[in-house]
Structure formats: C-alpha cells, structure tokens
Amino acid sequence: MEAVSLNEATRAHLADSYPHNHDYRVVGSDMRAKWKLARRWRRLRSHWPSDIGSFLDIGCSKGFFVLQAAHRGAAALGIDIHEADLAACEAVREHLGLEGARFQHKTLEELAVEGESFELVHLVNTYHYLYFGSDRGPAIASDHSVIFERLAAVTSGTLIFSNCESFERCPAWIKEHASAEERAGYTPEALRSAASKWFEIEEHKDLGKRPLWVGHKK
C-alpha cells in the first residue's frame, strides 16, 4: 500500500502542540517520540506483554501508544473527545498503513455500554479528567466506584495506570472549577479502594511525578 502523505499542519500538530508529553515526529515510516513522550514510552512498554491481542488507550491524544500497539500486531483502539487530535491520529494511521489501529470520538462511559473489552488498557494522565471533567468536556462521573466499574467493563486482562491520585497534583483548571465535595472525595485512599474492588494492584516506581501501577482484572 502506498503511503499517504502527511501535510505540514498535521506534522506540526503532532510534534509541538498541547499536551507536550504526547509529542512525536513522523519520519518516513517511523514515529520518533520527543523527550517527554520518549521517557514515558520507555517506562510503559516494559509493562507490555510480549504478545498483545487487543489494546485500548483511554484519552489517546495523538495516538502514539495505539499506533505502537497496532505495529506490534494488536487490534488497537484509541478514544478521545478532541477532534483535532483524532484527525491527526487518523492521518498518521493512514500514512503508516496500520489497519489494526482505530480512533473514535467516544467516552469511557459510551465504550463500557457497548461491551467491547481489551487485553491491555492504558489510562495515563487521564483519570482526573474522567472524574472532574475539563474545558474540553464534562466529567464521566465524579465517583471512583462508577469509573472503575466502567474500566473493569472494558478490561479483560491488564490496566496500566499512571495518574494524579491526590487533588493537590491536579492541573490548575481542575483546582479552579472543582466543587468542595469533589475535592474532598479525590484522595489516594478513595481511588485505591475503588480500584481494588475490580483489580489486583501491582505497584511500580513512579512515572515522573505520578504513581505507576498495573491492575490485573479479578
């Protein structure tokens, strides 16, 4: 299959736009992660099984992990609610000819209702947006139990989790808009308690300033 060219606007979006911890360049048939993403990728891929049948990235942003999973032969899905990112993801997918990759404008809630589940699931630097919402979209649910029930519904094997676990670590937009009740409920203890109902948690060294753990579906 002949490669589909990427235009300069797409290349610029991939290489230098918010969030910068997802920035990468496409050079020929290669994706070259910039330093923040490269550091994250080195840590996360060490927790990937050698053989992945299916992969899900929740809040996939520019699609790097989904495309890497598809390159390794997985049926890979990235979901997000940001149209510009999804358009860039689809352009790279076509350019690289990775038919195993899919990108959808969808929330975790919508995906959980559909009933599709995945062997390996990424939830990296996204959980606080599921809980509090963001300027791009509303919260899925300000309830840890509800969120982890939905995460369990889309996970058949392993969940890789690296996110803010305390309110103090959350972005400024969330700190400005969160209600007192939401603030009080966003604690490591409450989050871990909800996760432990559905997953056996395996602790690992932090990923940057965020905890990193692997949850094995019970």
Backbone hydrogen bonds in HBPLUS format (Angstrom, degrees):
<---DONOR---> <-ACCEPTOR-->    atom                        ^
c    i                          cat <-CA-CA->   ^        H-A-AA   ^      H-
h    n   atom  resd res      DA  || num        DHA   H-A  angle D-A-AA Bond
n    s   type  num  typ     dist DA aas  dist angle  dist       angle   num
A0011-ARG N   A0007-ASN O   3.04 MM   4  6.36 164.0  2.07 153.8 158.8     1
A0012-ALA N   A0008-GLU O   2.90 MM   4  6.04 157.1  1.95 146.2 152.2     2
A0013-HIS N   A0009-ALA O   2.99 MM   4  6.19 153.7  2.06 142.6 149.9     3
A0014-LEU N   A0010-THR O   2.97 MM   4  6.21 162.7  2.00 156.3 160.0     4
A0015-ALA N   A0011-ARG O   3.04 MM   4  6.14 153.6  2.11 145.5 152.7     5
A0016-ASP N   A0012-ALA O   2.92 MM   4  5.80 145.0  2.05 149.2 155.4     6
A0024-TYR N   A0014-LEU O   3.00 MM  10  5.74 155.4  2.06 127.9 134.2     7
A0022-HIS N   A0019-PRO O   3.12 MM   3  5.94 148.4  2.23 123.1 125.8     8
A0023-ASP N   A0020-HIS O   3.35 MM   3  5.18 170.1  2.36 105.3 106.0     9
A0034-LYS N   A0023-ASP O   3.05 MM  11  5.71 172.4  2.06 139.0 139.3    10
A0025-ARG N   A0032-ARG O   2.93 MM   7  5.13 164.1  1.95 136.0 138.1    11
A0032-ARG N   A0025-ARG O   2.74 MM   7  5.13 172.5  1.74 161.2 163.7    12
A0027-VAL N   A0030-ASP O   2.87 MM   3  5.20 151.4  1.95 145.5 153.8    13
A0030-ASP N   A0027-VAL O   2.94 MM   3  5.20 163.6  1.97 127.4 131.1    14
A0038-ALA N   A0034-LYS O   2.73 MM   4  5.71 160.4  1.77 160.8 165.4    15
A0039-ARG N   A0035-TRP O   3.01 MM   4  6.09 158.5  2.06 145.6 149.5    16
A0040-ARG N   A0036-LYS O   3.22 MM   4  6.44 160.2  2.26 141.3 146.6    17
A0041-TRP N   A0037-LEU O   2.76 MM   4  5.92 162.7  1.79 156.4 161.5    18
A0042-ARG N   A0038-ALA O   3.01 MM   4  6.18 159.3  2.05 148.9 153.2    19
A0043-ARG N   A0039-ARG O   3.40 MM   4  6.66 156.9  2.46 143.8 148.6    20
A0044-LEU N   A0040-ARG O   2.96 MM   4  6.16 170.9  1.96 159.6 162.3    21
A0045-ARG N   A0041-TRP O   2.98 MM   4  5.81 168.1  1.99 151.1 154.5    22
A0047-HIS N   A0044-LEU O   2.97 MM   3  5.57 160.8  2.01 117.2 123.4    23
A0048-TRP N   A0045-ARG O   3.14 MM   3  5.04 162.7  2.17 101.6 106.8    24
A0075-ALA N   A0053-GLY O   3.02 MM  22  6.26 170.5  2.03 137.0 137.6    25
A0120-LEU N   A0054-SER O   3.14 MM  66  6.39 149.9  2.24 143.2 152.3    26
A0055-PHE N   A0075-ALA O   3.00 MM  20  6.25 156.3  2.06 143.2 144.3    27
A0077-LEU N   A0055-PHE O   2.89 MM  22  6.24 157.7  1.94 148.6 154.6    28
A0056-LEU N   A0120-LEU O   2.93 MM  64  6.41 145.9  2.05 152.4 162.2    29
A0122-HIS N   A0056-LEU O   2.75 MM  66  6.16 160.6  1.79 161.4 168.4    30
A0057-ASP N   A0077-LEU O   2.95 MM  20  6.44 152.8  2.03 156.0 164.0    31
A0079-ILE N   A0057-ASP O   3.11 MM  22  6.48 164.7  2.13 167.6 169.8    32
A0058-ILE N   A0122-HIS O   3.11 MM  64  6.19 178.6  2.11 158.8 158.5    33
A0059-GLY N   A0079-ILE O   2.85 MM  20  5.64 142.4  1.99 145.1 157.0    34
A0060-CYS N   A0079-ILE O   3.03 MM  19  5.75 156.7  2.09 138.3 144.8    35
A0063-GLY N   A0060-CYS O   2.99 MM   3  5.19 166.5  2.01 130.5 133.2    36
A0067-LEU N   A0063-GLY O   2.98 MM   4  6.12 167.1  2.00 163.2 166.5    37
A0068-GLN N   A0064-PHE O   2.96 MM   4  6.17 150.9  2.05 146.3 154.9    38
A0069-ALA N   A0065-PHE O   2.93 MM   4  6.12 156.6  1.99 145.5 151.4    39
A0070-ALA N   A0066-VAL O   2.94 MM   4  6.21 160.1  1.98 150.6 156.1    40
A0071-HIS N   A0067-LEU O   2.92 MM   4  6.05 152.3  2.00 142.2 149.9    41
A0072-ARG N   A0068-GLN O   3.18 MM   4  6.44 133.7  2.40 136.6 147.8    42
A0072-ARG N   A0069-ALA O   3.04 MM   3  5.11 131.6  2.29  96.4 109.7    43
A0074-ALA N   A0069-ALA O   3.06 MM   5  5.46 161.5  2.09 145.0 139.3    44
A0073-GLY N   A0070-ALA O   2.93 MM   3  5.02 159.2  1.97 109.0 112.8    45
A0076-ALA N   A0100-GLY O   2.85 MM  24  6.01 155.8  1.91 148.1 156.3    46
A0102-ARG N   A0076-ALA O   2.78 MM  26  6.16 135.9  1.97 149.1 163.5    47
A0078-GLY N   A0102-ARG O   2.91 MM  24  6.29 151.2  1.99 145.3 154.1    48
A0104-GLN N   A0078-GLY O   2.98 MM  26  6.42 157.3  2.03 161.1 168.1    49
A0080-ASP N   A0104-GLN O   3.23 MM  24  6.67 151.4  2.31 157.0 163.6    50
A0106-LYS N   A0080-ASP O   3.15 MM  26  5.86 136.4  2.35 135.9 145.2    51
A0086-LEU N   A0082-HIS O   3.12 MM   4  6.39 165.0  2.14 155.0 159.6    52
A0087-ALA N   A0083-GLU O   2.90 MM   4  6.10 155.9  1.96 151.9 158.0    53
A0088-ALA N   A0084-ALA O   3.12 MM   4  6.33 155.1  2.18 142.6 148.9    54
A0089-CYS N   A0085-ASP O   2.87 MM   4  6.15 158.3  1.91 154.2 160.6    55
A0090-GLU N   A0086-LEU O   3.00 MM   4  6.21 162.2  2.04 148.8 152.6    56
A0091-ALA N   A0087-ALA O   3.05 MM   4  6.27 151.1  2.13 142.6 150.5    57
A0092-VAL N   A0088-ALA O   3.03 MM   4  6.32 156.8  2.08 152.2 157.4    58
A0093-ARG N   A0089-CYS O   2.89 MM   4  6.15 161.8  1.93 152.7 158.4    59
A0094-GLU N   A0090-GLU O   3.03 MM   4  6.22 160.4  2.07 147.4 151.5    60
A0095-HIS N   A0091-ALA O   2.96 MM   4  6.13 156.3  2.01 142.7 150.1    61
A0096-LEU N   A0092-VAL O   2.85 MM   4  6.04 158.9  1.89 157.8 161.7    62
A0097-GLY N   A0093-ARG O   2.90 MM   4  5.86 118.5  2.28 134.8 150.7    63
A0098-LEU N   A0093-ARG O   3.14 MM   5  5.38 153.1  2.22 148.2 152.4    64
A0097-GLY N   A0094-GLU O   3.23 MM   3  4.95 139.8  2.40  90.8 102.3    65
A0101-ALA N   A0098-LEU O   3.23 MM   3  5.85 168.9  2.24 117.4 120.5    66
A0111-LEU N   A0107-THR O   3.05 MM   4  6.36 161.7  2.09 152.0 157.0    67
A0112-ALA N   A0108-LEU O   2.86 MM   4  6.03 162.8  1.89 158.0 162.3    68
A0113-VAL N   A0109-GLU O   3.23 MM   4  6.42 152.1  2.31 144.8 151.1    69
A0114-GLU N   A0110-GLU O   3.31 MM   4  6.57 144.0  2.45 140.4 149.3    70
A0114-GLU N   A0111-LEU O   3.10 MM   3  5.18 124.6  2.42  96.8 110.9    71
A0118-PHE N   A0154-VAL O   2.87 MM  36  6.05 145.7  1.99 130.3 135.5    72
A0156-SER N   A0118-PHE O   2.79 MM  38  5.40 176.6  1.79 137.9 139.1    73
A0158-THR N   A0119-GLU O   2.82 MM  39  6.13 165.7  1.84 155.4 157.0    74
A0121-VAL N   A0158-THR O   2.86 MM  37  6.21 152.0  1.94 156.8 165.9    75
A0160-ILE N   A0121-VAL O   2.81 MM  39  6.15 170.5  1.82 172.9 174.3    76
A0123-LEU N   A0160-ILE O   2.89 MM  37  6.10 153.4  1.96 175.9 175.0    77
A0162-SER N   A0123-LEU O   3.18 MM  39  6.65 158.2  2.23 147.4 150.3    78
A0125-ASN N   A0162-SER O   2.74 MM  37  6.07 158.1  1.79 150.3 158.0    79
A0129-TYR N   A0126-THR O   2.95 MM   3  5.51 136.8  2.14 115.1 126.9    80
A0130-LEU N   A0126-THR O   3.30 MM   4  6.72 144.4  2.43 146.8 156.9    81
A0130-LEU N   A0127-TYR O   2.96 MM   3  5.11 124.0  2.28 100.8 115.8    82
A0131-TYR N   A0127-TYR O   3.09 MM   4  6.44 148.8  2.19 151.1 160.2    83
A0132-PHE N   A0128-HIS O   2.83 MM   4  5.85 170.5  1.84 147.0 150.4    84
A0133-GLY N   A0129-TYR O   2.79 MM   4  4.47 136.0  1.98 114.0 126.4    85
A0140-ILE N   A0130-LEU O   2.94 MM  10  5.14 144.2  2.07 129.1 140.4    86
A0141-ALA N   A0130-LEU O   3.32 MM  11  6.59 164.6  2.34 157.8 161.6    87
A0134-SER N   A0137-GLY O   2.80 MM   3  5.35 169.7  1.81 173.8 172.9    88
A0137-GLY N   A0134-SER O   3.22 MM   3  5.35 146.4  2.34 100.7 109.7    89
A0147-ILE N   A0143-ASP O   3.12 MM   4  6.42 166.2  2.14 156.9 160.8    90
A0148-PHE N   A0144-HIS O   2.93 MM   4  6.12 169.8  1.94 159.0 161.3    91
A0149-GLU N   A0145-SER O   2.98 MM   4  6.06 143.5  2.11 140.2 150.2    92
A0150-ARG N   A0146-VAL O   3.12 MM   4  6.38 153.4  2.19 146.5 152.8    93
A0151-LEU N   A0147-ILE O   2.87 MM   4  6.21 150.8  1.95 146.4 155.9    94
A0152-ALA N   A0148-PHE O   2.89 MM   4  5.96 156.8  1.94 140.5 146.4    95
A0153-ALA N   A0149-GLU O   3.04 MM   4  6.27 141.3  2.20 135.2 145.8    96
A0154-VAL N   A0150-ARG O   3.28 MM   4  6.59 136.7  2.48 142.2 151.3    97
A0154-VAL N   A0151-LEU O   3.22 MM   3  5.41 135.3  2.43  99.5 110.5    98
A0155-THR N   A0152-ALA O   3.30 MM   3  5.07 155.6  2.37  97.2 104.4    99
A0217-LYS N   A0157-GLY O   2.90 MM  60  5.45 175.6  1.91 165.9 166.7   100
A0159-LEU N   A0215-GLY O   2.76 MM  56  4.86 161.2  1.80 146.9 153.4   101
A0215-GLY N   A0159-LEU O   2.70 MM  56  4.86 173.0  1.71 154.8 156.2   102
A0161-PHE N   A0213-TRP O   2.93 MM  52  5.40 173.8  1.93 177.5 175.9   103
A0213-TRP N   A0161-PHE O   2.93 MM  52  5.40 165.6  1.95 158.9 163.7   104
A0169-ARG N   A0166-SER O   3.14 MM   3  5.69 150.5  2.23 113.9 121.5   105
A0170-CYS N   A0167-PHE O   3.04 MM   3  5.32 162.4  2.07 113.7 119.4   106
A0175-LYS N   A0171-PRO O   3.19 MM   4  6.55 160.7  2.23 150.6 156.4   107
A0176-GLU N   A0172-ALA O   2.99 MM   4  6.23 145.2  2.12 151.9 160.9   108
A0177-HIS N   A0173-TRP O   3.21 MM   4  6.38 141.6  2.36 141.4 150.7   109
A0177-HIS N   A0174-ILE O   3.14 MM   3  5.23 126.5  2.44  98.4 111.8   110
A0178-ALA N   A0174-ILE O   2.87 MM   4  5.59 146.7  1.98 161.9 162.8   111
A0183-ARG N   A0179-SER O   2.93 MM   4  6.20 161.6  1.97 153.3 158.4   112
A0184-ALA N   A0180-ALA O   2.99 MM   4  6.16 164.0  2.02 148.1 152.3   113
A0185-GLY N   A0181-GLU O   3.08 MM   4  6.24 143.9  2.22 142.0 151.1   114
A0186-TYR N   A0183-ARG O   3.23 MM   3  5.42 153.3  2.31 104.1 111.8   115
A0191-LEU N   A0187-THR O   3.01 MM   4  6.18 166.1  2.03 157.9 162.0   116
A0192-ARG N   A0188-PRO O   2.89 MM   4  5.95 168.9  1.90 150.6 154.0   117
A0193-SER N   A0189-GLU O   3.00 MM   4  6.02 153.1  2.07 141.5 149.3   118
A0194-ALA N   A0190-ALA O   3.20 MM   4  6.37 159.4  2.24 144.4 148.7   119
A0195-ALA N   A0191-LEU O   3.00 MM   4  6.26 160.8  2.04 150.7 156.6   120
A0196-SER N   A0192-ARG O   2.90 MM   4  5.96 155.7  1.96 149.2 154.8   121
A0197-LYS N   A0194-ALA O   3.36 MM   3  5.66 151.6  2.45 104.0 111.7   122
A0198-TRP N   A0195-ALA O   3.07 MM   3  5.77 147.0  2.18 117.2 124.8   123
A0199-PHE N   A0195-ALA O   2.92 MM   4  5.90 147.7  2.02 153.1 163.0   124
A0218-LYS N   A0198-TRP O   2.96 MM  20  5.67 167.8  1.97 150.1 147.3   125
A0200-GLU N   A0216-HIS O   2.83 MM  16  5.02 164.6  1.86 142.9 144.7   126
A0216-HIS N   A0200-GLU O   2.88 MM  16  5.02 165.9  1.90 141.8 143.4   127
A0202-GLU N   A0214-VAL O   2.82 MM  12  5.09 154.1  1.89 145.2 154.0   128
A0214-VAL N   A0202-GLU O   2.92 MM  12  5.09 162.9  1.95 145.7 149.4   129
A0204-HIS N   A0212-LEU O   2.97 MM   8  5.45 137.3  2.15 168.2 163.6   130
A0207-LEU N   A0210-ARG O   2.72 MM   3  5.31 148.2  1.82 170.9 174.6   131
A0210-ARG N   A0207-LEU O   3.14 MM   3  5.31 163.0  2.17 123.2 124.5   132
